[in-house]
Amino acid sequence: MEKLSYKEMLDAGVHYGHLKRKWNPKMAPYIFMEQKGIHVIDLNRTAECLEEAAMAMKQMAKAGKKIMFVATKKQARDIVQAAARSVNMPFVTERWLGGMMTNFTTIRKSVKKMQNIQKMLAEGSNINITKKERLMMTREHAKLDRVLCGIENLNRLPSALFLVDIHHEHIGLAEAQRLGIKTFGMVDTNSDPLQVDFPIPSNDDASRSISLITNYLVNAIKEGLEERKASKEEETAVAE
């Protein structure tokens, strides 16, 4: 897989950090310099960390493991949701429900409830429900779907989480840490890179930066899925 060029990262603003006064000292190894009171991220380190994260994701995808994409920031939602859908991975882009991982059984019950409501609405002509009941069911389904649509087909805990802005997604990160789930994250200069297994030092506020990093990782996942498919086809051909 072709690495990102420095020009691509510069054009996307991947190198822009936060104000110096908002920095986390643990990000020091990933900071290149300070310019007009703003920290500039070392793109050499970004490239290294991104490559390491991409390779790990590729191997997970090749092994058939699920990686959950988490991005509830407004500027990241649509980008991350589209990226996750393109590789059939679960995602959370509305809000993180407390206990989404640590209380997964209860969350699955909510998903089942949403699916049952959807089924009842689809078969509305065959069951005796009033207009008011249908309206209430439609509203409840919309409410549940907004939060749970990205994990509707997730029957077990994911193997890893990819988080855009680990500072903003601290609840999801804490749950993953508690359960020993691998974590990947875009880490800006105001965050602690030691909190994630695969930190990617980068601007986690600009949509272009989020898109560039996310899509690079998704392409690595696609490669892993293609290798998995080719391997299965080869096994089938040998068996025949």
Sequence and secondary structure as in RCSB ss.txt:
>XXXX:A:sequence
MEKLSYKEMLDAGVHYGHLKRKWNPKMAPYIFMEQKGIHVIDLNRTAECLEEAAMAMKQMAKAGKKIMFVATKKQ
ARDIVQAAARSVNMPFVTERWLGGMMTNFTTIRKSVKKMQNIQKMLAEGSNINITKKERLMMTREHAKLDRVLCG
IENLNRLPSALFLVDIHHEHIGLAEAQRLGIKTFGMVDTNSDPLQVDFPIPSNDDASRSISLITNYLVNAIKEGL
EERKASKEEETAVAE
>XXXX:A:secstr
     HHHHHHTTTTEEEEGGG  GGGGGGEEEEETTEEEE HHHHHHHHHHHHHHHHHHHHTT  EEEE  SHH
HHHHHHHHHHHTT  EE S   TTTTTTHHHHHHHHHHHHHHHHHHHTGGGS   HHHHHHHHHHHHHHHHHHGG
GTT  S  SEEEEE TTTTHHHHHHHHHHT EEEEEE TTS GGGSSEEEES SSSHHHHHHHHHHHHHHHHHHH
HHHHHHHHHHHHHH 
